[in-house]
Amino acid sequence: MTHDLTPHLDIALRHAPPGSTVTSIPRVEIGVGQASSGKAPCLYRSMICFILQGSKRVAINDNLLSYDSAQYLISALDLPLTGEILDAPSGQPYVAVSLVLDPAILAELAATMPPVRENDPKGIGIAINPMTAPLRDTLLRLLSLLDTPADIPVLAPMIERELLYRLLQGPQGRLLRQIAQPEGALGRIRRAAGWIRDNYNTRLRIEALCDASGMSRASLHRHFLAMTGLSPLQYQKQLRLQEARQLLLAGEHSASDVAFAVGYESASQFSREYFRQFGAPPARDARQIRRKIGAAA
């Protein structure tokens, strides 16, 4: 961690206990955790992530991205990834701040900037870029509002717009502008991914995805794989398994009940795919996680 982020870190740790904290600033969350013992599936929403302490490695198919406080990450659409938190200095916790992207604000800001001719983005919808001093300063002013909550309704929208403006000017401004263009390829794939999220526990219907995205079957598959690293069916399976894990951790349902709740027609198929994803059968995996949580408390 660089000394430039010390004040950011102090504020974050004052306002966020271990785990994920939804702050009083709209769309801003703080995550505090320890180094993980291995890779764990996670869902990256359409967001910007700034690491304040520690580092993280994420994998999506064959793409491996590592970043720390010297970079920020942009996820242009909701992406099921495999993530691994790495050690922070002297065993200190990993701390990160995320800002969920609002396409309407991005569109409004992009409309005030000089027009740029560009084609649809090529490649996956996630990128890592170097952190800059103006971004650090703007992020600090945004986090500082947690100490003066009465200022949030008036000042947070202005600082959020400034932060997004600076990001639009950065190396991934092109990717962010695509989020604000619903008829571009990225916007269409975002709609298809949204349909899958809303219907993850039902049979995947490619015709419905084509209708939601306004794409042909061939174009949908090509762009979906390019931007998410997954086929629509693989994307749905990742969402099902992550939701199943959350239901199992709640401890209110059996593994077979959870299997049917998330859309599996066979409890045995669910158990096989869960084991391949998380490295343990459903019930045992949930017990192991609960034990780790209890030991850390």
Secondary structure, DSSP 8 states (H G I E B T S, - for coil): --GGGHHHHHHHHHH--SEEEE-SSTTEEEEEE---SS-EEEEE-SEEEEEEESEEEEEETTEEEEEETTEEEEESS-EEEEEEEE--GGG--EEEEEEE--HHHHHHHHHHS---------S-SEEEEE--HHHHHHHHHHHHGGG-GGGHHHHHHHHHHHHHHHHHTSTTHHHHHHHT-TTSHHHHHHHHHHHHHHTTTS---HHHHHHHHT--HHHHHHHHHHHHSS-HHHHHHHHHHHHHHHHHHHTSS-HHHHHHHTT-S-HHHHHHHHHHHHSS-HHHHHHHHHHHHHHH-
